[in-house]
Amino acid sequence: MQATVLAIDAGNTRIKWGVHDGRTWLQQSAVDTVRALELRDAFRTLTPSVVVVSNVAGAQLRAELAALLAHLPAAHWIASRRLQCGVRNDYADPAQLGCDRWAALIGARARGIRSAVVVGAGTALTADALTGDGVFLGGIIVPGERLMREALSANTAGLAQNAGQFSSFPRSTGDAIASGAIDALCGAVERIAAFLERAERLRPRCVLSGGGAALLAPHLNMEVELVDNLVLEGLIAIAHDTQSDRSLPGAN
């Protein structure tokens, strides 16, 4: 019988969490990162046998979450590795890869996806190349849509954050900014996809998750699979894999 797992994806903007029983999600929810302490009531009633966490939002949030989880089994705070769950990490220093990106790559692999650009569209956008045989070749990080708009507003005299919509040929400043951000992000993803296709000689798909996923999906010129909580899915795979090695529970 598989363990019941509490998985937590602590990002810079939101904290997503879910409880999985080895077959399906029993609960899923999210809260803004600045409101992390509101998770106290939700976590108080949980009874998982395993807790696994991806945290990219710093030491203070880790301490807050650790306090909220103190009554549960010791949390496993994941870190990127050279090899795990069928994915090989080709980063020069594997531990330097963001643990949320690592979990997302594992989540994509666990779904049976082969040759993909794994994209997290959040505060920043990450686009990571995953080969058909499970090798993470590398990836990029660029500012997300909101950060792009904020940078223009903060660093120019005449480009305030006017409301705008996407257009192939924008005819207002607001539309030009909105369209420019979307085109830049989609272009970054498609460029990584082109590099991966050249390396694999196989057209990859895009596995897209994060708060900005729905904004980008209609504009990408490639096959797109939207996954609501890809990092959480990767955390579940990591928890089961690590538990089978009898090294969980425990804290990194």
N, C-alpha and C positions, 0 to 999 in steps of 0.2 A: 504494500500500500504506500502510495507516494505521500510525502509530507504536504501539509497545508502551508503555503508560503505567503508571507507579506512582502511585497516588492514595492520599493519606494524610489522614484526618479526625482531627485531634488535638483531643479534647474535654477537658473538666474531669475526667471520670471514666475514659474509655477512649480509646484510640487505635485506630481501625480503619484497615486498609489493604488494598489489593488491586492486582493486576496485571491489566491488560486489554489484549487484543491488537487491539481494534477490532471484534471480533465477540462475544467472551465473556470471562468472568473466568477467568484461568489460576490465580490464587491469591487467597485472601481469608483474613484472620486479624485478631486483635485482642489487645490487651494493656492492662492497667490503666495509666493515665497515670503513676502513681507508679513503675511498673516500665518506663519508656520505654527504658532502656538495654538491656533484654533484647532489643530489636529488632536489636541489632548483628549477631547471627549470621544472622538471617533476611535482613537487607538486604545482607549481605556477598556473597551468592550471586546477587543479582538483576542483570539486565542490561537495564533499560528504556532506551528512547531519550528518554523524557520523564518528568519528576517534577513532580507538582502537589500542593500541600499547602494544606489549610484548618487554621489553628491559632487556637483561641479560648482557649487555656490559658496564655497569657502569654509573656513574653520568655525566661524561663529554659528553658521547654520548647522554644521555637523554637531556642535555642542548642544544646540537647542533640540535637534532630533534625538540625540543620544539620551537626553533627559526624558523626552516623551516616550522613548522605547525602553526605559530602564526596567520596567516590570515584565518585559517579554524576553524570550531567549536571546542570548548575545547576538547582536547584529553583525552580519558579514558585510563590511564596507568594501565593495569591489575595487580592484585596480586592474588596469590593462596588463595583459600578459603576452608572452611570445606565442603561445599556443593554447587554445581553449575551445571546447565545444565544436571542434572541426574547423576553426578559423585560425589562420596563421597571421601574425602581426609583423609586417615588414618595416615598421618604423625603426629608425636607427636606434632609438631608445624606446622599447615597447611601452615602458611605464609612463612615458610622456604623453601618450595618446589619451585624450579625455575619456574617462570611464563611461560616459554616456554614449560616446561614439562607438566604443568597444561593445557595449551591450546592444546597441542598435545593429551593428554588423552581425553579432551572434543571433539576434532576433531574426534578421533577414535569412541567415543560413538555416535556422531552425524551421523556417517556413518552407524550406525546400527551394528557395530562390537561388538561381545560379546566374552568374555574370550580371552584376547590378551596380548601379550608382546608388548608394544608400545616403539619403538626404535628410538632414534634420533642419527644419525651417523654424527657428526660434529667434531669440534675441540676436544671435548670429546664425548664419547659414553654414552648415557643413555638408560637403559632398565627398563621399568616400568610395573608392573603387574596390569592388570585391569580385575576384575572378570566379570562374565556374568551379574550380577545385578548392575554393575557400581561402584564397590568399588576399589579404588586405594589402594592396599595393601602395596606398597613400591617399591623401585627400587634401581638400582646401577648406579654409575658413574665411568667410567674408561677412561684413556687417549685414544684419537682417534688414528687412524693408523699413521697419520703424527707425532703426539707427541711421540708415541712409537719409531718410527724410529729416531727421533731427540734425544730422551733420550739415546738410544744406541750409537749414534754417539758422543754425547757430553760427555759421561761418560765411554767410553772404548777406548783403544788405537788402536784396530784393526778392529772396526766395523763401518767404515765410511758408509755414505748413498749411497751404491752402488745400481744401478738399479737392479731390480729383478722382477720376476713373481711368481705367486702362483704355487706351486707344492705339491702333496701329499708327495713326498719324495725329498726334495730339494737337489741339488748336487752342489750348489755354495753358497757363502756367501750372495750375493744379494738376491737370491731366498729364502734362509733360513730366512732372515730378513723379506722379504715381506710376506712369507707364515706364519711365526710365528706371525706377527701382525694380519693377517686375522684370523688365527686359534684361537688366544687369544680372539679376539672380538666376533667371532661366538660362542666360548665356553662360554663366559660370558652370551650371549643372551640365549643360549640353556639351561644353568643351571637355569636361572630365569624361563624359560619356564617349566622346569621339576618341580620346586617348585610349580609353579602355577597349573600345571596339577595334582600334588598330592593334592593340596588344593581343586581344583574344581572337580576332577575326570572327567575331560574333557580336551582333547588335545587342547591347545590354538593355535591361529595363531600368526604370527609376523606381526605387522604393522610397516613398515620401511620407514623412511624419512631421509632427510639430504644429505649433499654433498658426504658422503661416502656410501650411500645406495646401489648404483649400484655395488660397489666393494664387498660388503658383501653378497648381495642377492643370487648369484649363489652357495654360499658355506654353507648356513644355512640348517640344516637337519630338516626343518619344513615348513609348509605352510606359504608363504610370500606374503604380499600385499604391493606393493610399492606405496607410496603416495607422490607426488612431494612437496606439500606445506601443510603438515598436521597442522602445527602451525597456518597458515593463516586460514585454515578451522575452527579450534577451535576458533580463534578470531572472525570470523563471527558469530558463534553460540553464543559466549559470548555477542557480541554486540546486537544481536536480543533478547536474553534472558534478558539482562540488560535493554534494551529499553522498553521491555514489563512491567518491574517493575518501569518504569518512573524515573530511577535514572541516565539516560544518556541523554545529555552529562554531563560531569563533570570529574574532575581530582582526582585520588587517591593521 
